[in-house]
Amino acid sequence: MYILLIAGSYPSDKYPLNGIFEFDQAKALAETGCKVVFAAIDLRSVRRWRKWGIEHFCKEGVEVYTINIPLGKIPHIVLSHTGKAAVKILYHTIKKDHGEPDIIHSHFLEIAEIALALKPITKAKFAMTEHSSTVNVTYKELNNWIIKCARDIYSAYDVVITVSQTLSNRLKSHFNINPIVIPNMLDPLFISSPAEKTIEEKSIFRFVFVGNLIRGKCPLLCISAFNRAFAENSFCVNNHILIILEIIGDGPLYFECKDMIKKLGLEKHIRLLGRLSRKEIAKILKKSNCFVLPSKAETFGVVYIEAMACGLPVIATKCGGPELFVNETNGVLIPVDDQDALANSFRFMLNNAGKYDRENIANETKSKFSPDAVAEQIIAIYRGLINANSSKKNLI
């Protein structure tokens, strides 16, 4: 089986998180023995410097083709026409090198629209995965372009996949389609046994937050609730266990977070670690006690399952994604924007984190979200499309 996977970018050395979900999928599919070519139609701003034109290279066992046309924020119609011309150019290059694919799989609505330009020139079946929070809203909150175009784009695909049941329900309600739910997958970096804590680390109870420092991830709420939960105890348990919160991430709220921490006098208890590599994040998660991320909205929330794969119980919000996998055996779910509930959850975890079976949390998470498990579900969808196509041919 030959799959052409189309994305809006790819993970480079300079921007390692760009297109990471799409590329992780490409690697997982390749590991099963499928032939996979990864195509990136990169139309982002010229400020993100990279070479213009077409590049071809092999990355982690996957053939990668990119076409770079730095445009950024321009009228959608111009972006769309440019993207459609670019994907045709890139497709002809890929077809010359590898032949015609069995499946063309795109990710996100904007790239799905561009990829449809290939429909008249290929016999491949078309699949897409929707992750975007831009469609995970009420109908009144959808922007005009989505209202006008999304139904036609989704309906043109042979199958639409979403990463959570909440997002699937939204698309069904808004656009009268029936998506299949297949979750995001874990990076293998997070798939290992939880690390044993050293004697020094056992004197610390570590909460960890991982996310962009933006309004939607609520880092300021997290800091405030942490202070409310433990200030009266001087952030200490039995006079010898220090309670700390480590915040991993960067973004426009970084300095507001820093100012709030200073204003509350929490410099010894809350640490802003900035943006870290996935390897560094995995290392910190494995020596922590609890993961917390009080997001306003998540279409899935892969960082939660990364923490759970490291054996951590989690504090999550009922924001659309975590409800799929967070339950009483691995964490707590609280309402969005509820500082009291978050502070109570901090205190609950301090008193009860030791009652969670870390090994069981890790194993359950790996069994559901490992690359092998998720790739198997995707390939089953591909086989169904190809077999349906073969059946039609036999009837003619």
N, C-alpha and C positions, 0 to 999 in steps of 0.2 A: 504494500500500500504506500502510495506516494502523496504526501501532504505538503501543500504550500501554505505557510502560515504568514499572514499579513498583519503588520503592526505599524504604529506611528513612530516608533523609535526602537533602539536596541541598547542594552547595557554596555556602555563603553568604560574605559578606565577613568575618564574624567567625570562621567555621569553614570555610575554603576547601577542606579535604581531605575533608569529610563527603560521602559519596556520589559521590566523584570518578570512580571507575571506571564507575559506572552512567551518570553524566552525560556522561562522555567518549564512551560508546557512543551515547547519545542524539544528541549533536552529530554524530558520524560518520555515523549513519544518516540524519539530516536532510540532511547534505551530499550524500548520494546521490540526494536527491529524494523520499525517503519522508516521509510526514506522521508526525511524532513528537510525542507528548504525554508529559511526564515527571510522574509522580505520586509524591509522597513522603509516606509514612505515618510520621510522626515521633512516636514514643512514648518518646523518651529522657528522661533525668532532668530535673526542673524546674530543676536547677542550670544547665543549658544554656539560658539565657534566650532565648525567642522568643515571638512573638505566639501566643495560643491561637486555635484555629479554622482556617478555610480561608483560604488566600491564593492569588491567581492573578497571575502576572506572566510576562513574556517574558525569558529569559536566554540571551544568545548565540545567538539565532535559534530557541530551543526554547520551546514553551509549557510552563510549569511550574505545577502545582497542588500545594499542600501542605495537609495537615491536621495540625495540631500539638496533641497531647494529652500534655503532660509527665507521665510516670508513673515511669520508671526501673525499679529492681529491685523488682518485685512478683511474686507467684506467676504462673507461666507461663500457667495457665488463664485468669486475669483479663486478662493482657496479650493473649492470643490472641483472646478474645471481644471485647475493646475494639478491637483492630486490625481484626477482621473487620467490626464495625459501622462503623468509620471508613472502611474501604476502600469499602464500599457507598455511604456518603454521598458520598464523593469521586467515585466512579464515576458516580453519577447526575448530579452537577454537570458532569463532563467530557462525558458522553454528550449532555447537553442542549446543550452548546456545540459539540461536534465530531462527534456521532454515534457509532455503534458501531465499535470497532476491528476490524481483521482479526486482529491478534496482540496478546496480552497477555504481556509478558515481565517476569518478576520476577528478582530477584537475592538470593541467600542463602536458606538453608532457612527461617529464621523469617519472612521476608517472603513466601516462596513459600507457606507455610501460610496466611497471611492472605489472599493474593491468590486462593486457591482458593475463597473465599467468593463470588467473582463467577461461578463456573462455572454455577450454576443460572439466572443472569439474563443470559447473553450467549452468542452463537454463535461468539465469537472462539476461535481456537486458542491453547493455552497453552504457553509456553516458559519455561524458567528456566535461569539460570547459577549454578553453585555455585562459590564462591571460598573458602569458610570452612575455616579450619584445624581447627575443632571436629570435622569429619568426616574429616580427613586424619590419622587415628590408627588404631591397632589396634582390633579390635572390643572388646576388654576395656577400652579407654580411653574408649569412647563413654559419654556420660552417659545416664541413664535415659530422659529425654524423647526423645532422638534414637533410641535403640533401639526405643522404643515407637511413635514416630510417623513417623520419616523414610521408611521403606519405602512407607507409604501416600501420603505427600506426593509423593515422587518419582514414584511409579507413576501418580499422577493427572495428571501433565503429559504433553502430546503429545511433547515432547522435553526432555531434560535435557542441558545443556552444562556441561562443566568446563573450567577454564583450564589444566590440565596432564594429561599421561598418567598420572602418579602418582596424582592425585586421581581420575581416571576409574577406574583399577584398584581403588582403595579402595571406591568406590561400587558397582562391579560385584561385588566380593567381599562387602561388607557387606550390600547391599540387593538384589542380583540384578537390577540394571538395566544398560543399555548406553548410557552417556553418549557424546556427541560431544565431541571436544576442539577448542576454539577458544581461542586465547590471548588474554590482555589486549592492549590496544593502547597505542601510544605517544602521549603528549601532543605535539602539533606543535611545542611549544617546544623539544623536544629534537631535532627533525628539521632539521638544517642541517649544513653542513660543519664539521669540527673546527676550532677557532680556532687561529691561528698564535700561538706563544708569543713574548713579548717577550724581549729580551736578559736583562733582570732575572729573568724567570721561568725562563729556561734554566739559571740557576744554582741552581734548586731542583728536586728530584725529589719530586713531590707525590702521596702516596696519599690517597684520599678515601673516607670511610665515610659512608653516608647511611641513616638508619633511626631508629626509636624507641629510646631508651635504656632497653631492657628486657632481661630475662634471655634471651628467645628470640632476640634479635639479637646477643648476646654482645659488647657493646662493651668489657667489662673484659678478656675474652680477647684481643681485638684489640689493646688497649693493651699488655698483657703480652707478646704475641708480637712486637709491633713493637719493644719494648725489647730482647727477647731477640735479635732479628735484627740490630740495628744498634748496640747499646750499645758493643761492643768497637771499633767504627770511629768512635765519637764522632758518629754520625749524619751522617757526611760521606763523600763520595767524592772521592778524589784531592785532598783538602784544599780543594776549592772548590765542590763541589756539595752543598748542604744537603738532607738527607732529612727530610721532614715528613709528618705524618699530620693531616689535617683531619677532624674529626668533626662532621657535620651532623645535628642532631636533638635532641630533648628527651625527658624522661621520668623515671621514678622513680630511675634509676641515675645521673642527672646528677651529683649531688654525690659519689657513690662514684667515678665516673670522674675528677672533679676532684681528689679526695683521692689517688687512685692516681697520677695524673700528677704531682702535687706531691711525693708520697713518693718517686717514682722520679727526680725532678729533671728532668722532661721538658717543663717549661713552654715552652721555646723550640722544641720539636720536635713537640708535639701540641697542636693548637688546638681547643677546644670552641667551635663557632660557633653552637650553639643551633638553634632551628627557623627555617628560611628559606623563602621563597616558591619556587615551582617555577622562576620566572624566574631567581632568584638561584642556585639549585642548578645549573641548566643552565649558567650562566656559569662557575661554579667547575669543573664537570666538564670543560668544554671546555679549560681551562688546566691540567688535571691530567694525571698520567702513568698512573695505575692506580686502579681502583676495587676496594674490598674490603668484603665483608659476610659474616661467618662465621655465618650464621643456623643455628639448630637445626632449623627447619622452615619451608618456604615452599610454599604451594599453587601459586604461580607465581613471583613475585618481579619485579614490574614495574620496580623501581629498577635492577636489573641491565641490562635492555634500554635503559633511559634512559641509563645510562652508556655502553653499547655504541653507542648511536645517536650519542653524542658522540665516538666513535672510541676509547674506552678499552678496553684489555684488562682482564679482571676476575679477581679471586680470589673464588671461590664455594665453597659446601659442597654435598655430595651430600645435600640436605635435602628433595628432592621436586619442586621447581620448576626450578631452574637446569639440571638434567640435560637438559631439553628443548632448550636453546639454547647452552649453554656447551661449547666444544670446544677442541681444541689450536690452532685458528686465531685464537681470540679470548680465551683465558684458561686458567685452571687450575681443576680441581675437586679438593677435598680432603675428607677425612672430617669429620664433625661433631665438635666438642669436641676437636680435636687441635691443641694449642698448638705442638708441634714442626713439624707439617706446615704450619701457618699461618706460623710464623717462616721456614721454608724457602721458602715461596711469596713472602713479602716479599723475601727475598734474590734469588730467581729473577727476580722482576719487575724489581728494580733493575738486574740484569745483562742482562735480555732484553727489556724493554718496547719498546726501539727496534727490535726485529726484527719486531714485529707491524705489520701494514699497517693503520693507523688509518682510512684512507679506505675500505678494503675492509670492515673491521668495521662502520663506520657504514652503508655502503650495503647490506650483507647484512641488518643489523638492520632498517633501514627497509623493505626489500622484503618482509620477513616480518611486521612488526608495525606498519606504518603504519596510521592510521585507515582509509584506503581499502581496504587489503588485508584487514584484519580484518572491516570492515563488509560486504565482498563475501561473505565466508564466512557471516556471520550471515544476510544476505538470501537466500542460496541455501537455507538451512534454512527460512526463512519461506516461500519460494516452494514448497518441497516440501510443507509443511503445508497451504498453501492449495490447491495442485493436487490433493493427495490428497483434500481435502474436496470439491473440485469433481467429482472422479471418482466419489466415493460418491454424490453427488447425481444424476449422470447415470445411475447404475445403478438408482436407485430408480424 
